[in-house]
């Protein structure tokens, strides 16, 4: 066999290998997240009929949007919401705000409970959107962000594990990295608690998962963030407009994708230590989540390297 034939055979093998990898990545990648028309509306105790949600692509309408993903959270949501509203209403000077509870296809009365909370706190603007199907925490957060009106947007877990008043720490950090409405992200961090009683008392499996995740994160490119999974993150509107339309993962590891997108888009990220405590009732299956985590992180990295997933910024409309 001459040299030309060898080169041709090598080329065909390379092309075939690339095609096989591309098809495998495409097969294992999650489908596009679809928004159904009823999910573009919210309910509130203030209105008898559902109202249209704002669009992230439009100019802001309030100072802050609080996005709360909730799946079967009828028991923990009221406690979390009490602390949230108390802080938002007591702050001086007061910010305008909206709280968007995204019911991720719950089988309990999460949406109903959220609506009664709106009536309980009549001065607040609590909005409830119910997704048609359970799509995962990442999908619920993405939906809430894409249909929020805040100049700054906070994602916060419904379990109340994070101290809500630590929002002020994130706000100050964001002031430092995103002046004049520039893109920026401030993420709550529990890294300082690693050797504290709050973390030491967690199950052995959870701690093994935590350390394993840190190792993988260094490999995929976000090792500079010590705690990627804290469900307390604040985005400037201009950052959210670029990041969330490009998000693909609906699963719990979606936080890593958000940070990878921020890095890709050169959006500054500030990590801020916050207070946190373990709350009973977690729905995370550690064994299943570990396998899903590894798969999803590989899928994200592969799609970025292959150019299938790219950050496609939304150009905000003029103020």
N, C-alpha and C positions, 0 to 999 in steps of 0.2 A: 504494500500500500504506500503510495507516494505522500509527500508532505502536504500537498493540497488537499488530498482526501482526508488526512488526519485532522487538518485544521477545520475542514467542513464538518467532519463528524463531531469535533469538539464544540463547534458553534451550535450545531443542532441539539447536542446534549444540554448545553447551557440554556438555550432558548426553551427547551422542553422542561428543564428543571425550574426555570423562572415561571413558566406558565403553570406548572403543577403547584408551586408555592402560592402563586397569585390566586388560583382557583380555590386552594385549601383555605387561605385567609378569607376570601370572599364567602366561602361556605360557612365558616365558623363565626363570622362577624354578625352582630345583632342586626335585625332589620331596622329600617328607618322608623323613627317614632312618629306615629300619625296622630294628629289632633282632630278629634271629632267636633262637629259644629256646637253641640251642647256644652262642650268643655271650654268654649270661648266666652261662656257666660258665667256669672257668679250670682249666688244668692246671699241675701242679707235680711236681717230683721227689719231694715228700714224700707224695704220695697216689697210689694206684693208679687211682683214678677221678676224673673232673672234679668240681670243687667249685663251689658257688654263689658268685657274686660278691656283694659288699655293694652296697647302694644309696646313692647320694648323698643321698637324702632322709632316710636314717637317721642317728642320732648316729655320731660318729667312733669308730673302733676302734683307730687308731694315730695317732702324731704326724704322720707324713708319708706321702703316696702319691707315688710317682714314676711318671708316665705316659710311656711311650716308644712313639711311633708308629713302626712299622717296616715298610717295604716293600722286599723283596729286600735285606736288610741282614745276610746271613750273614757277610760279611767284616768289616764295620765295627762291628757290634754287640758282639763280644767285647772289642774294645779300649775302647769306650765304657763297657761294663759293668764292666771291671776298675777303671777310675778311679772310677766311681760307688760300687761296693761298698767300695773302699778308703777313700773318704772317710766313708761312712756308718758303717763299722765302727770307724774310728779316732777318731771324734769323742767328746769327753768334755765334759759328760755325754752319754751316748748317747741318741738318740731311737729310739722304735719306728717301724718303717717297713715298707712293702711296695713292691715294684717291679712294675709291671704293663706287660708288653710286649704291645702290641696289634699283632699281625701283620695288616697290611692286605691280606689276600688274596695273599700273596707266591707267586711261582712257584718260588722256591728253597727252601732248608731253614731259613728264618728261625726258624720255630716250634721245629724240632728243635734248632737251635743254642741258642736261648733256654732250652730245657729242660735241656740239658747244662750250661749256665752255672749253673742252679740247683743242680745236683749239685756243680759246681766250688766254689761258695760256699755250703756247707751251713748256715752261720749266718744267711744272708740269707733273705728271703721273696720269691723271684722267681716271679711268676705269669705265665702265658702264655694269652692269649685269641686265637683265630684267627678273623678275620672271614670270612664265607662268600664275599664278593666284595670286590674292591678298590673302596673308596668314596672314597678321597682322604685326605690327611693330616688335614684338618679333621674329617672323619667319624671317623677313628681316634682322634684326641685327644678328641673329644666322647664317644665310647663309653667310653674309659678313665676320663674324669672322672665320667661318670654311674654308673660301677660301681667306685668307689674308696672306701676307708674312712678316708682321712687327714683330720686336722683342718686340715692344709694340704696343698695338692696342687700338685705341680710338673710341668709339661710340659717335656720335654727331648728334643732330636733324637737319633736313634740314631747319627749320624755322629761324635759326640764333638767337634764343633767348639767348643763352649762348655766352659770350665774348670769342672768340676762343683763344685769347692770354693767357687766364687763363689755357691753356694747360700746361704752364710752372709751375704753382702752383701744378698741379696734378703730373707732371713729378718729381718735387723735392720731393713731398710726397712719391711717389713710390720709389725713390732712397733710402729713409729712411727705408722703410719696406721690400724691396725686393732686397737687394744687390746681386751681382753675378748672376743675372738672376733668382733669386728665385721667387716663386709665390707671387703675391701681386696685390691688386686692389686699385685704388684711385678714389673716387667718388666725383663729383661736388655736392655742397650742396647750397640750397637756404634758409636753415633754418634761417639764420641770417636776412633774409628779411621778416619774417613773419609779423612783425608790420610796415613794410615800406609801402610807397605809392604804390609800384609795386604790392603788394599782397592785400592790403586793398581795392584797386579799382577793384579787380577781382569780379566776380559775387558772390552773396550770396551762390548759389548752389555749386560753385567751392570751396569756403572756407569751407562749411559744409562737402563736400566730403573730403577735405584735412584733417580736424580734425578727421573725422570718420575713414579715412585710418590709421592715426597714432595710433588710439586705437586698430584697428584690427592687425596692425603690431606688437604691443607689445604682443598680444595674440599668434601670430604664431611664434614669436621668433626672429624678427629683429628690435625690438624696440630700439636697441642701435644705429641704423642709423637714424638720424633725418630727412633726405630727401632721400627716396629710389627712387623717380621717376624722378629726374633730368636726362635729356638725355645727360649727359656729363660724361662719365666714361672711365677710362684708365686701361688697363689690361696688366700685363706682359705676354709674350707668354706662359710661363709655367703655369700661372694661367688660361689663356684662353683655353689651351689644356685640362685642367681638367674640366672646368666649362661648356663650350658651347656644347660639345657632350652630356652632361647630361641634357641639357635644354629641356623642353617639352612644355612650354606655348608659343603660338604664339601671344597672346593678349598683350595689353598695360601694364598689371601688371607683365610682365615677369621679370622686374627689381628685384622684390621681390624674385622670384625664383633664380635668379643669386646670390643674397646676401645670401639666405638660403643655396645654394650649397657651396658658399665660407665658410660659417660658418661650414657646415658639413665637409668640407675638411680641415678645420683649416687654411685657407688662410687668411692672415692679410688684413684688409680693413681700409683705411684711408679716412676720410670724410673731404673735403676741401671746404671752402667757396669760391664761385665764383660770378662774376657779372652776372646778368640776367635781362631781361625785357620781358614784355608781348608782343607777336607778334600776330596781327590779322590773322585770317584764320584757327584757330584750327578746326580739324575735329572730336574732341572728343565730343560725345553725353553724357552729364553728367549723365542723368537718367539711360540710358542703361549701361554706364560704371560702375556705382555704383553697379548695380545688378551683372554684369559680374565679377567685382572685388571680391565681396564676394564669389561668386561661385568658381572662380578660386583659391582664396587663400585657401579655404576649400579643394578643390581638390588636390592642391599641398601638403598640410599638411597631408591629408589622405593617399595619395600615398607614402609619405615618411615613415609614421608610419607603413603602411602595407608592406613596403619593395618592392613595385612595381617599384618605381623610385629610383634609386641609382646613385651616382656619379661613373662613370666608366672612370677613367683617361686614356687619350691617352699617351702611352709611346713615348716620342719624339725620333726620330732617332738620332743617334750619329752625333755630329758636324763633 
